[in-house]
Amino acid sequence: MRCVSLWVLIFVALCTAHSSANQAKPANTTVNLATNISSAYSADPATAYEQTLLPHLQCIFKQMQRDYSVQIMPWRRAYQDVKSNRIDGFFTAIPMRQIDPYAVLSSPLVLENWYWFWRTDTIAPESWREGYKLGSILGSQQETWLAEAGYKVEMTGNNLPQLIKLLQSKRIDVILADREHFMQAAKELKLDINHFQSRFFRYVPLGVYFNEQFLNQNPGFLLAFNQQITRCSTVSFAVTDYERLQIQELLGRKIERWKRLPNLEPMLIAANKKTHGLSQQEINARDKKWMRAFAENDYGYSIGLVDQPMSAELREIKKQSQDMITEVIVTDNRGLNVAISDMTSDYWQGDEEKFINVYGKPANTISFGNISYDESTKRFQLHLSVPLYSEQKLEPLGVMIFGIDVEKVLSLVQ
């Protein structure tokens, strides 16, 4: 069943915001936003955004006790209106150099998964920058990014099905699109997906660009907005089943080898004997002390773990991974750190999914955590964890946890 049209939802949001502003709050508390909703699949603007994004915004502003209004306009006008302070922000937007001096991008509301798509009869180059005809949806995020990055877009379409038809008829050579959107559009066109090849390009965080002047006049607004993004979200950022298979294909055999490091089993057996009698209260106390030291950049408390030989071996794994792995942690059977490649934010992993989902599970279990976006490093990361067992008795000993740079892995697997 198709959802109510996005235009109807926006109209309702506008009316609701206007009505509540008149009844309860001064008009100057309303946050004025703009958007340029284009369809991913067809000429009908009803897309996944109407199911997730607008309710998400409604929840955020309700929790912040702020009213908001939304108007639809072309991106170029939105940029100018933010720059000239005529609107407070626009969504959903990719990071853009030309707008950064005048506005600040929120944490991601949406995470898109961009792939290059081309016909199977075309030999894919390392770069599509020269000699190939690119196509893009008019007014889309991809068109904006391609223009900013210096790519020449030969043809545009109103929607993705139109572009796929242009690709199929050889009028263009390649499309840059969200993978889920492309698959959905190909399905609607009843096309065999094997007629196309694809290569991962990058994850793209889409958020709200808020006017710098508006943020100066509303101190604390952006922090509160970003906090509510997570609280109001009903969907976590996660790798697709397809991407899980790709990651396992690239890292699976290596992980099996790393699980059998020569000194790992005796170290874990000894560690488990030491922590066997610890009460939960004692574990919590150690964890709090560790987290306090981490927050204060005091590494004296953790230096014993960081400097031990097994931690050095974990750092070597990280070094040889071609930047795919950002950290490695080994825990005992209580979830306490036993060896770490880098200083971690907490000492006890036993209450987290990366431990709970694998400890004591079948030996071939691999658990994928959700994707997190690190604003400081601009990296998309997830935790991948596997159970550790004794070789002879097959007794559960602990867990090995890998921090994975998802974009790096997927770019290498193609």
VOVOKOL-586069 format. One record per residue (C-alpha): z, y, x. Coordinates in steps of 0.1 Angstrom, whole numbers, plus 5000, padded with zeros to 4 digits. Layout:
! VOVOKOL-586069
ZYX
...
END
This chain:
! VOVOKOL-586069
500050005000
499050345014
501750605017
501650944999
499251185016
500651375046
499551705029
501751625000
504651555023
504151875041
503952065009
507151914997
508851995030
507652355028
508952384992
512252215000
512852435030
511952755011
514052654981
517152565001
516852875022
516853094991
519852914976
522152855005
521253035037
519753365049
516053355054
516353425092
517853075097
514552905088
512752755118
508952825115
506852545128
503152475130
501152155133
497652035135
497551695119
494451495126
493851145115
493950855140
492050615118
489950785092
489151105074
492251055052
495151235070
497650975059
498750815092
501850675108
503051035113
503651075076
505850765076
507850845107
507451205119
508151425089
511151225077
512351235113
512051615113
513751635079
516651435092
517051635124
517151975106
519451835079
521851725106
521652055123
522052235089
518952445095
516052505072
512452475085
508952545073
505652385084
502152535084
498952375094
496752555120
494352485149
496052415182
494552725199
496052945172
499352765175
499452835212
498753205207
501253235178
503953075200
503053305229
503153615206
506353505189
504753465154
506053105151
509052935166
507352615176
504552365171
504351975170
503451715181
502451835215
501851695249
503151875280
500752165288
500752395318
499252685299
502052695273
505052615297
505652985306
506153075270
507752765254
509952455261
509052105251
511651895233
512451535241
509851295227
509451255190
506551015194
505450805224
501750735225
500150465246
496850585260
494150345271
490550385282
488150185260
484550105269
481849845260
481749515277
478249595290
479549895310
480949845345
484250025346
484750265376
488050365391
487650705374
485750815343
485551175356
481851185366
478651025354
480050895321
479851035286
483351085271
484151105234
487251245217
488651325183
488251695176
491551875179
493351565192
495951545220
493451345240
490851625238
493551885248
494551675278
491051595289
490051955289
493152055309
492551785334
488951895340
487151615322
483951695303
483951575267
480251505256
480851435219
483651475194
484351315161
486551385132
488351055135
488650745157
486250515136
483550775141
484150765179
484050395180
480750395162
479450635188
480750405215
479150105199
475750275196
475950385233
475950755225
479150775245
480550545273
484250575270
487150675247
490650775256
492950675227
496250535217
495950155219
497550085185
495350345168
492250195184
493049845173
493749965138
490450155136
488549865150
490149645124
489149885096
485549875109
485749485110
484649485147
485349215172
487749365197
486249145224
483249375223
485349635242
487349645274
490449855280
492549975308
496050125306
496150495314
499550645307
502350685282
502351025266
505551185251
504751405221
507451655211
507952005197
507152315218
509752575210
509152945216
511153065247
512353385228
513453175198
515552955221
517053255238
518053385204
519453045194
521452915224
522252545221
519552485196
517352275219
520252055231
521351995195
517751925185
517251665213
520551495205
519451455168
516051305178
517750985189
520250975160
517651025134
515050785148
514550465130
512150325156
512850275193
510250325220
509249975230
506449795249
504049605227
503649225227
500449265246
502149475273
505049225276
502548955284
500849185309
504149265326
505248895327
501848795341
502349045370
506048995377
506948655363
506448445394
508048705416
511148715394
511448335395
511448355433
513948645433
516348445411
516648185439
517548415468
519248185494
522748345493
522748435456
524348125441
527348105465
528048475461
528048445423
530348145424
532848325446
532648645424
533148445392
536348295406
537648635415
537048795381
537848495360
541348605353
540648975346
541649105312
539349315291
541749605297
541349565335
537549555332
537549865311
539750045336
537449955365
534450065345
535950405336
536950465373
533350375383
531750605358
534050885367
533150845404
529450835395
529751155375
531451325405
528951185430
531751005447
530250685461
533350575480
534350355451
531050165451
530250165488
531449805492
528849685467
526049905480
526549815517
526849435513
523949205525
522849095490
522449455480
520349505510
518149215499
517849385464
516749705481
514049515500
512749375467
512549725453
510849845485
508149575484
507449625447
504849905451
507250135431
507149905401
510849835404
513350125403
516549935407
517949585408
521449475396
523149135398
526149075376
528648795374
529348585343
531548875329
528749125333
530449305363
528249435391
528149195421
525249345440
523249665434
520149815450
521350165441
524450325427
524550255389
526050475362
528450195351
530249895366
530349675335
527049565319
528749295297
528749505265
525049595268
521949425255
520449375289
523349125296
524148995261
520548905253
520148675283
523448545296
523748175289
520248165272
517547925284
516647965320
513148105313
514448385291
513148735298
514649025278
512849355276
514849665268
513549975251
511550235270
513450545281
511950865293
513551025323
512951395320
513951465357
511551215372
508951215343
509050835344
509050575316
511450295324
512849985308
515349715318
514049365322
516849105325
516948725332
519748465333
521048315366
522047955368
523447715395
520647495409
522447165406
524847185376
522747435357
525847635349
525348005339
526448225368
525348575358
522348795351
519748975372
518549315358
515449505369
514649865362
510949875357
508550175359
506450075329
503450295336
503250175372
503349805362
500749845335
498450055357
498549775384
498049485360
494649615347
END
